[in-house]
Amino acid sequence: MLPTGHRQKVREVVIITTAFVLSLFLLRGSARSPEYLSPLDRGILTLVSPIQSAFATLARSIGHVAGRYVDLIHVRAENESLRNENGRLRAELLEAKRGAAESVRFQHLLGLRNAVTAETLVARVIAIDVSPYFRVARIRLDRGESLVQRGMPVITPEGVVGRINRTSGETSDIMLSVDPRSAIDIVLPRTGGRGIMKGKPGENGYRCTIEYLMQGEQAKDGDLAVTSGLGGFPRDLPVGRISKIVKNTAGLTQDIEITPDVDFARLSEVLVVVAPAPPADPEAGVRKPLVPAHGLAVYR
């Protein structure tokens, strides 16, 4: 009797030989008539088909997921590119708007410069100091002592800003029209009344008072006040509108409160009046009489 190891080897040889012979037999049958499926072929296909279908479905799912992942990567990259492009276009739009607004401001400033007869100098606001109550306390310009002097008026198309208060090197500071130390000679065009506009002390919200306006002047809320042309300021520049009137029955003048037209917190460019307007010629438009010349003359 053969040992166990030899019996195992003989069994393996027999199985391999049988499988080989069976394969040859099947291949020979398939080669003779490929269109004919034997019962064995049908059985194998029956067993293999579900497995093959499952693997095909799995492969399609993996391919679909991989395709979506690749598409998602492309979409993310495209979104990032569009986001960067959107940010660039927004920055360009803001810059264009800023340039357009600056152009409009300079056009208005040029119009004011052409309208006034005084000699003016364009200055740019480089600093705005505010008080603890968010109120502008000082405005600094980029023009220094070589170009401007203390007391020179500062104006904008919106109206009067104030006067140069201090110069230092290449910069200068403005004393605003709402400062209690400021005094500007004004006129009410509707009534012709005249007075002095001064800033109210304290945190007054940019309100001023008109002093020395007589009781007989029928001022009303909303009346416009303009410069009279005295004190270095060109004539007819708006300084503000009357916002409050208190009748003073005990005196000859009225207590009037006025709110300036200028938004001091938004100033960008201003005009400094460096030389007052030339005085008007009193003889302009007056026809002078003819003086007879000595000697021969022809009379008509």
KEKE-3310 file (N, C-alpha, C; in steps of 0.2 Angstrom, whole numbers, plus 5000, padded with zeros to 4 digits):
npx = (5004:5002:5012:5005:5009:5013:5001:4994:5001:4998:4985:4984:4990:4982:4970:4974:4978:4966:4958:4965:4964:4950:4949:4955:4946:4935:4939:4941:4929:4923:4930:4927:4913:4909:4897:4889:4883:4888:4880:4888:4895:4884:4881:4892:4892:4880:4883:4894:4889:4881:4891:4900:4891:4889:4902:4904:4894:4899:4911:4907:4901:4912:4919:4910:4909:4923:4923:4915:4922:4933:4927:4922:4934:4938:4928:4929:4942:4938:4929:4937:4945:4935:4931:4942:4943:4932:4934:4945:4938:4929:4937:4943:4931:4928:4939:4937:4925:4929:4939:4930:4922:4932:4935:4923:4923:4934:4930:4920:4927:4935:4926:4922:4933:4935:4924:4925:4933:4945:4962:4966:4972:4974:4972:4975:4966:4975:4974:4962:4957:4948:4936:4933:4920:4917:4918:4924:4939:4950:4957:4970:4980:4990:4998:5010:5020:5027:5018:5005:4997:4993:4976:4971:4957:4947:4939:4925:4916:4904:4903:4909:4924:4933:4947:4965:4974:4986:5003:5015:5030:5028:5014:4998:4985:4967:4956:4940:4924:4915:4921:4922:4931:4930:4925:4914:4908:4892:4877:4860:4852:4838:4832:4841:4848:4861:4875:4886:4893:4897:4905:4897:4901:4907:4902:4893:4888:4891:4885:4881:4880:4871:4876:4871:4861:4847:4831:4821:4824:4816:4819:4819:4816:4827:4832:4845:4862:4875:4892:4897:4907:4917:4931:4940:4934:4927:4912:4895:4896:4890:4886:4878:4862:4848:4843:4837:4827:4827:4817:4821:4815:4820:4830:4839:4843:4842:4842:4850:4852:4862:4866:4880:4883:4893:4901:4911:4918:4920:4928:4939:4947:4951:4950:4961:4961:4972:4975:4965:4950:4951:4947:4931:4929:4925:4921:4918:4908:4902:4899:4911:4912:4916:4931:4935:4947:4962:4965:4962:4946:4933:4916:4900)
npy = (4994:5011:5025:5039:5052:5049:5044:5056:5064:5056:5058:5072:5072:5064:5072:5084:5079:5074:5086:5093:5084:5085:5099:5100:5092:5100:5111:5106:5103:5115:5121:5115:5117:5133:5140:5132:5129:5119:5108:5109:5122:5130:5129:5134:5147:5151:5151:5160:5172:5180:5185:5191:5201:5208:5213:5221:5231:5236:5241:5251:5260:5264:5270:5281:5288:5291:5300:5310:5315:5320:5329:5338:5343:5350:5359:5366:5372:5380:5388:5395:5402:5410:5417:5424:5432:5439:5447:5455:5462:5469:5477:5485:5491:5499:5507:5514:5520:5528:5536:5543:5550:5558:5565:5572:5580:5588:5595:5603:5610:5617:5625:5633:5640:5647:5655:5664:5680:5681:5677:5660:5645:5627:5615:5599:5589:5581:5576:5573:5577:5571:5574:5567:5564:5561:5572:5583:5591:5597:5601:5596:5603:5600:5611:5622:5634:5641:5644:5647:5658:5663:5666:5666:5664:5648:5638:5629:5621:5619:5628:5639:5635:5638:5647:5648:5643:5639:5637:5626:5621:5610:5609:5614:5620:5621:5633:5630:5636:5633:5635:5643:5654:5659:5671:5677:5688:5690:5689:5689:5684:5684:5694:5704:5707:5709:5701:5693:5678:5666:5652:5640:5637:5622:5604:5606:5600:5606:5618:5635:5653:5668:5684:5701:5703:5712:5715:5719:5712:5700:5686:5668:5650:5640:5649:5655:5659:5669:5674:5691:5697:5704:5703:5695:5684:5678:5685:5680:5667:5651:5649:5642:5637:5644:5637:5638:5650:5662:5673:5689:5698:5708:5714:5722:5714:5698:5680:5668:5653:5643:5631:5624:5622:5614:5598:5593:5582:5575:5581:5583:5590:5608:5626:5638:5655:5665:5678:5693:5698:5710:5727:5734:5744:5760:5769:5762:5758:5771:5785:5797:5815:5824:5833:5849:5852:5862:5875:5873:5867:5857:5860:5853)
npz = (5000:4996:5003:5012:5007:4994:4989:4989:4980:4968:4967:4964:4952:4944:4945:4939:4926:4922:4921:4911:4900:4899:4896:4884:4877:4877:4871:4859:4855:4854:4845:4833:4831:4834:4836:4843:4859:4872:4885:4896:4894:4894:4908:4914:4909:4915:4929:4929:4923:4933:4941:4933:4928:4940:4943:4932:4934:4946:4941:4932:4941:4949:4939:4936:4948:4949:4938:4942:4953:4946:4939:4949:4954:4944:4943:4955:4954:4943:4949:4959:4951:4944:4956:4959:4948:4949:4961:4956:4946:4954:4961:4951:4947:4958:4959:4947:4950:4960:4953:4944:4953:4959:4948:4945:4957:4955:4944:4949:4958:4949:4942:4952:4955:4943:4944:4955:4957:4964:4968:4969:4976:4974:4986:4994:5006:5019:5031:5044:5059:5073:5087:5103:5102:5089:5081:5069:5072:5067:5052:5040:5027:5012:5009:5013:5023:5013:5003:5008:5020:5037:5041:5028:5018:5016:5005:4997:4983:4989:4999:5013:5021:5031:5039:5036:5049:5055:5050:5045:5039:5026:5027:5032:5044:5046:5053:5057:5051:5060:5072:5088:5088:5076:5064:5053:5040:5035:5024:5022:5008:5005:5013:5014:5026:5037:5046:5059:5057:5069:5077:5088:5105:5113:5111:5098:5086:5074:5073:5071:5076:5072:5074:5079:5070:5065:5074:5065:5053:5044:5046:5042:5046:5037:5028:5017:5020:5015:5010:5013:5006:5013:5023:5016:5010:4995:4987:4990:4993:4999:5016:5025:5032:5040:5055:5067:5076:5089:5096:5103:5113:5122:5117:5103:5093:5085:5091:5082:5075:5065:5052:5045:5027:5022:5022:5033:5037:5025:5016:5003:4993:4992:4990:4992:4996:4991:4987:4988:4979:4966:4970:4965:4951:4953:4943:4933:4919:4919:4910:4905:4904:4890:4888:4882:4870:4869:4857:4840:4836:4830:4829:4830)
capx = (5000:5007:5011:5000:5012:5013:4994:4992:5004:4995:4978:4985:4992:4976:4965:4977:4977:4959:4956:4969:4960:4943:4949:4956:4940:4930:4942:4941:4922:4921:4933:4923:4906:4909:4891:4885:4885:4886:4877:4893:4896:4878:4881:4897:4889:4875:4887:4898:4885:4879:4897:4902:4887:4891:4909:4903:4891:4904:4916:4903:4900:4918:4920:4905:4912:4929:4922:4912:4927:4937:4923:4922:4940:4938:4923:4932:4947:4935:4926:4942:4947:4930:4931:4948:4942:4926:4937:4948:4933:4926:4942:4943:4925:4928:4944:4934:4920:4933:4941:4924:4920:4937:4934:4917:4925:4939:4926:4916:4932:4938:4920:4922:4939:4933:4918:4928:4938:4951:4967:4966:4977:4971:4975:4972:4966:4979:4972:4956:4957:4941:4936:4930:4912:4916:4917:4930:4942:4955:4959:4976:4981:4996:5001:5014:5021:5029:5012:4999:4998:4988:4971:4968:4951:4947:4932:4924:4910:4898:4903:4915:4926:4936:4953:4971:4975:4993:5007:5021:5034:5024:5007:4994:4979:4962:4951:4934:4920:4911:4925:4920:4935:4929:4920:4913:4903:4887:4871:4854:4850:4831:4830:4847:4850:4868:4877:4892:4892:4902:4904:4895:4906:4905:4900:4887:4885:4893:4880:4884:4875:4872:4876:4870:4855:4842:4825:4817:4825:4811:4823:4815:4820:4829:4835:4852:4866:4881:4897:4896:4913:4921:4935:4944:4930:4923:4905:4890:4898:4885:4889:4874:4855:4845:4840:4833:4827:4824:4815:4824:4811:4823:4836:4837:4845:4839:4846:4848:4856:4863:4869:4884:4882:4899:4902:4918:4921:4921:4932:4945:4951:4948:4953:4964:4961:4979:4974:4958:4948:4953:4941:4927:4931:4919:4919:4916:4901:4900:4902:4914:4911:4921:4934:4937:4955:4965:4967:4957:4941:4927:4910:4894)
capy = (5000:5017:5030:5045:5057:5047:5044:5063:5066:5053:5061:5078:5071:5062:5078:5089:5076:5074:5093:5094:5081:5088:5105:5098:5089:5105:5116:5103:5103:5122:5123:5112:5121:5138:5143:5128:5129:5112:5109:5112:5129:5134:5129:5138:5154:5152:5152:5166:5178:5185:5187:5196:5207:5212:5216:5226:5236:5239:5245:5257:5264:5267:5275:5286:5291:5294:5305:5315:5318:5324:5335:5342:5346:5355:5365:5370:5376:5386:5393:5399:5407:5415:5421:5429:5437:5444:5451:5459:5467:5473:5482:5489:5495:5503:5512:5518:5525:5533:5541:5547:5555:5563:5570:5577:5585:5593:5599:5608:5615:5622:5629:5638:5644:5651:5660:5669:5684:5681:5672:5654:5639:5621:5611:5593:5587:5575:5573:5575:5575:5571:5574:5560:5564:5560:5578:5586:5597:5600:5598:5598:5603:5599:5617:5625:5641:5645:5646:5650:5662:5662:5670:5665:5660:5642:5638:5623:5623:5618:5634:5641:5630:5642:5651:5645:5645:5638:5634:5622:5617:5609:5608:5620:5618:5626:5635:5629:5641:5632:5636:5649:5659:5661:5676:5678:5693:5686:5692:5685:5686:5685:5700:5709:5708:5707:5699:5690:5671:5663:5645:5639:5633:5615:5599:5608:5597:5610:5624:5642:5658:5674:5689:5708:5703:5716:5712:5720:5708:5694:5679:5662:5644:5638:5655:5654:5664:5669:5679:5697:5699:5707:5699:5691:5679:5681:5687:5676:5659:5649:5647:5638:5639:5645:5631:5640:5657:5664:5681:5692:5704:5713:5718:5725:5709:5691:5675:5664:5647:5642:5625:5625:5617:5610:5592:5594:5575:5572:5586:5580:5596:5614:5631:5643:5662:5668:5685:5695:5700:5717:5731:5736:5751:5764:5773:5757:5759:5778:5789:5803:5820:5826:5840:5853:5853:5868:5876:5873:5862:5857:5860:5851)
capz = (5000:4995:5008:5012:5003:4987:4987:4988:4973:4963:4966:4961:4945:4941:4944:4934:4920:4920:4919:4905:4895:4898:4893:4877:4874:4877:4866:4852:4853:4853:4838:4828:4831:4839:4838:4847:4866:4875:4892:4901:4892:4897:4915:4916:4908:4920:4935:4928:4921:4938:4944:4928:4928:4946:4942:4927:4938:4950:4937:4930:4947:4951:4934:4937:4954:4947:4933:4946:4957:4942:4937:4955:4955:4938:4945:4961:4951:4939:4954:4962:4945:4944:4962:4959:4943:4952:4965:4952:4943:4959:4963:4945:4947:4964:4957:4942:4953:4964:4948:4942:4959:4959:4942:4947:4962:4952:4939:4953:4960:4943:4941:4958:4954:4937:4946:4959:4954:4968:4966:4973:4976:4975:4991:4996:5013:5020:5038:5047:5066:5076:5094:5106:5100:5082:5077:5066:5076:5063:5045:5038:5020:5009:5007:5018:5024:5007:4998:5011:5026:5042:5040:5021:5018:5013:5002:4992:4979:4994:5004:5016:5026:5037:5037:5038:5056:5057:5044:5047:5034:5020:5029:5036:5047:5045:5059:5053:5052:5066:5078:5092:5087:5069:5063:5045:5039:5031:5021:5020:5002:5004:5016:5014:5032:5038:5053:5059:5059:5074:5079:5095:5109:5115:5106:5096:5080:5068:5073:5072:5077:5068:5079:5076:5065:5069:5075:5059:5048:5045:5045:5043:5045:5030:5024:5015:5022:5011:5012:5010:5002:5017:5027:5012:5007:4989:4988:4988:4994:5004:5023:5029:5032:5047:5058:5073:5078:5095:5096:5109:5114:5126:5113:5096:5088:5086:5092:5076:5074:5057:5051:5039:5021:5021:5026:5035:5037:5018:5012:4999:4990:4994:4987:4997:4993:4992:4986:4988:4973:4966:4971:4959:4948:4954:4937:4927:4916:4920:4904:4907:4900:4885:4890:4876:4869:4868:4850:4835:4837:4825:4832:4826)
cpx = (5004:5006:5007:5003:5011:5005:4991:4994:5000:4988:4979:4986:4986:4971:4968:4976:4970:4956:4959:4965:4953:4943:4951:4950:4935:4932:4941:4933:4920:4924:4930:4916:4906:4902:4886:4888:4883:4883:4882:4895:4890:4879:4886:4895:4884:4878:4891:4894:4884:4885:4900:4898:4888:4897:4908:4899:4895:4909:4913:4902:4906:4920:4916:4908:4918:4928:4919:4917:4931:4934:4923:4928:4941:4934:4926:4938:4944:4932:4931:4944:4942:4930:4937:4946:4936:4929:4941:4944:4930:4931:4943:4937:4925:4933:4941:4929:4924:4936:4936:4922:4925:4937:4929:4919:4929:4935:4923:4921:4935:4932:4920:4928:4938:4928:4921:4933:4945:4956:4967:4971:4973:4975:4971:4972:4970:4977:4966:4956:4950:4941:4933:4923:4911:4915:4923:4932:4947:4956:4966:4977:4989:5000:5004:5015:5024:5024:5006:5001:4992:4983:4968:4962:4951:4940:4932:4918:4904:4898:4909:4917:4929:4942:4959:4973:4983:4997:5013:5025:5030:5017:5004:4988:4974:4958:4945:4929:4915:4915:4923:4924:4934:4924:4919:4907:4898:4881:4866:4851:4842:4829:4835:4850:4857:4870:4884:4891:4898:4900:4902:4900:4903:4904:4893:4884:4886:4888:4884:4878:4877:4871:4874:4865:4849:4835:4820:4818:4821:4814:4818:4819:4821:4832:4842:4856:4872:4886:4895:4901:4918:4925:4939:4940:4927:4916:4901:4891:4893:4889:4885:4867:4853:4841:4836:4833:4823:4823:4818:4820:4814:4828:4834:4839:4841:4844:4845:4854:4856:4867:4873:4882:4887:4899:4909:4922:4923:4925:4938:4950:4947:4952:4955:4964:4967:4979:4967:4956:4949:4946:4938:4929:4924:4916:4918:4909:4898:4903:4905:4913:4917:4924:4937:4944:4956:4966:4961:4952:4936:4921:4904:4888)
cpy = (5006:5022:5035:5050:5055:5046:5052:5066:5063:5056:5067:5077:5068:5068:5083:5085:5076:5081:5095:5091:5084:5095:5104:5096:5095:5110:5113:5104:5110:5124:5120:5116:5127:5140:5138:5128:5122:5113:5112:5119:5133:5134:5134:5146:5156:5154:5159:5172:5183:5189:5193:5202:5212:5216:5222:5232:5240:5244:5252:5262:5268:5272:5281:5291:5295:5300:5311:5319:5322:5330:5340:5346:5352:5361:5369:5374:5382:5391:5397:5404:5412:5420:5426:5434:5442:5449:5457:5464:5471:5479:5487:5494:5500:5509:5517:5523:5530:5539:5546:5552:5560:5568:5575:5582:5591:5598:5605:5613:5620:5627:5635:5643:5649:5657:5665:5673:5684:5676:5666:5649:5633:5617:5605:5592:5581:5572:5577:5573:5576:5571:5568:5559:5564:5567:5581:5592:5600:5597:5601:5598:5602:5605:5620:5632:5645:5647:5649:5654:5661:5668:5670:5661:5653:5640:5631:5625:5622:5624:5635:5636:5633:5646:5646:5648:5644:5635:5631:5618:5616:5608:5614:5617:5624:5627:5635:5635:5640:5633:5642:5655:5662:5666:5678:5683:5690:5691:5687:5687:5688:5692:5705:5710:5705:5705:5696:5683:5669:5656:5645:5635:5626:5610:5601:5605:5602:5616:5630:5647:5664:5680:5696:5708:5707:5713:5713:5716:5701:5688:5673:5656:5642:5643:5653:5660:5663:5674:5685:5700:5703:5701:5694:5686:5682:5681:5681:5668:5657:5647:5642:5641:5640:5639:5632:5647:5658:5671:5683:5699:5710:5717:5720:5719:5702:5686:5669:5659:5645:5635:5625:5620:5612:5604:5591:5587:5572:5576:5582:5585:5602:5619:5636:5650:5665:5675:5687:5697:5707:5721:5733:5743:5755:5768:5768:5758:5766:5782:5796:5809:5822:5833:5843:5853:5860:5869:5875:5867:5863:5856:5858:5853)
cpz = (5000:5001:5007:5007:4996:4985:4985:4981:4967:4962:4963:4954:4941:4940:4939:4927:4917:4918:4913:4899:4894:4895:4886:4873:4873:4871:4859:4850:4851:4846:4832:4826:4836:4841:4842:4855:4869:4882:4897:4900:4895:4905:4918:4915:4914:4927:4935:4927:4927:4941:4939:4928:4935:4946:4937:4930:4942:4947:4934:4935:4949:4945:4934:4943:4953:4943:4937:4950:4952:4940:4943:4956:4950:4940:4951:4958:4947:4944:4957:4957:4945:4950:4962:4953:4945:4956:4961:4949:4948:4961:4957:4945:4952:4962:4951:4945:4957:4959:4946:4947:4959:4954:4943:4952:4959:4947:4943:4956:4955:4942:4946:4957:4948:4939:4950:4956:4958:4966:4971:4972:4978:4981:4992:5003:5014:5027:5040:5054:5069:5083:5097:5104:5093:5078:5075:5070:5072:5057:5043:5030:5018:5007:5013:5018:5018:5002:5002:5018:5031:5040:5033:5021:5014:5011:4998:4988:4984:4999:5007:5021:5032:5034:5039:5045:5058:5051:5047:5042:5028:5021:5032:5039:5046:5052:5055:5055:5058:5073:5081:5090:5080:5069:5056:5044:5034:5029:5020:5014:5001:5007:5016:5021:5033:5045:5053:5061:5063:5076:5086:5099:5111:5109:5103:5089:5074:5068:5074:5074:5073:5073:5075:5070:5068:5069:5069:5053:5049:5043:5046:5043:5038:5026:5023:5018:5018:5013:5009:5006:5006:5021:5023:5008:5001:4991:4987:4989:5000:5011:5027:5028:5039:5049:5064:5074:5084:5096:5103:5110:5118:5123:5106:5091:5090:5087:5087:5076:5067:5057:5044:5033:5020:5025:5028:5035:5030:5014:5009:4996:4991:4990:4993:4993:4995:4991:4985:4981:4972:4967:4965:4957:4949:4948:4931:4925:4917:4914:4906:4902:4896:4888:4883:4876:4868:4860:4846:4836:4832:4829:4828:4829)
residu = (MET:LEU:PRO:THR:GLY:HIS:ARG:GLN:LYS:VAL:ARG:GLU:VAL:VAL:ILE:ILE:THR:THR:ALA:PHE:VAL:LEU:SER:LEU:PHE:LEU:LEU:ARG:GLY:SER:ALA:ARG:SER:PRO:GLU:TYR:LEU:SER:PRO:LEU:ASP:ARG:GLY:ILE:LEU:THR:LEU:VAL:SER:PRO:ILE:GLN:SER:ALA:PHE:ALA:THR:LEU:ALA:ARG:SER:ILE:GLY:HIS:VAL:ALA:GLY:ARG:TYR:VAL:ASP:LEU:ILE:HIS:VAL:ARG:ALA:GLU:ASN:GLU:SER:LEU:ARG:ASN:GLU:ASN:GLY:ARG:LEU:ARG:ALA:GLU:LEU:LEU:GLU:ALA:LYS:ARG:GLY:ALA:ALA:GLU:SER:VAL:ARG:PHE:GLN:HIS:LEU:LEU:GLY:LEU:ARG:ASN:ALA:VAL:THR:ALA:GLU:THR:LEU:VAL:ALA:ARG:VAL:ILE:ALA:ILE:ASP:VAL:SER:PRO:TYR:PHE:ARG:VAL:ALA:ARG:ILE:ARG:LEU:ASP:ARG:GLY:GLU:SER:LEU:VAL:GLN:ARG:GLY:MET:PRO:VAL:ILE:THR:PRO:GLU:GLY:VAL:VAL:GLY:ARG:ILE:ASN:ARG:THR:SER:GLY:GLU:THR:SER:ASP:ILE:MET:LEU:SER:VAL:ASP:PRO:ARG:SER:ALA:ILE:ASP:ILE:VAL:LEU:PRO:ARG:THR:GLY:GLY:ARG:GLY:ILE:MET:LYS:GLY:LYS:PRO:GLY:GLU:ASN:GLY:TYR:ARG:CYS:THR:ILE:GLU:TYR:LEU:MET:GLN:GLY:GLU:GLN:ALA:LYS:ASP:GLY:ASP:LEU:ALA:VAL:THR:SER:GLY:LEU:GLY:GLY:PHE:PRO:ARG:ASP:LEU:PRO:VAL:GLY:ARG:ILE:SER:LYS:ILE:VAL:LYS:ASN:THR:ALA:GLY:LEU:THR:GLN:ASP:ILE:GLU:ILE:THR:PRO:ASP:VAL:ASP:PHE:ALA:ARG:LEU:SER:GLU:VAL:LEU:VAL:VAL:VAL:ALA:PRO:ALA:PRO:PRO:ALA:ASP:PRO:GLU:ALA:GLY:VAL:ARG:LYS:PRO:LEU:VAL:PRO:ALA:HIS:GLY:LEU:ALA:VAL:TYR:ARG)
# end
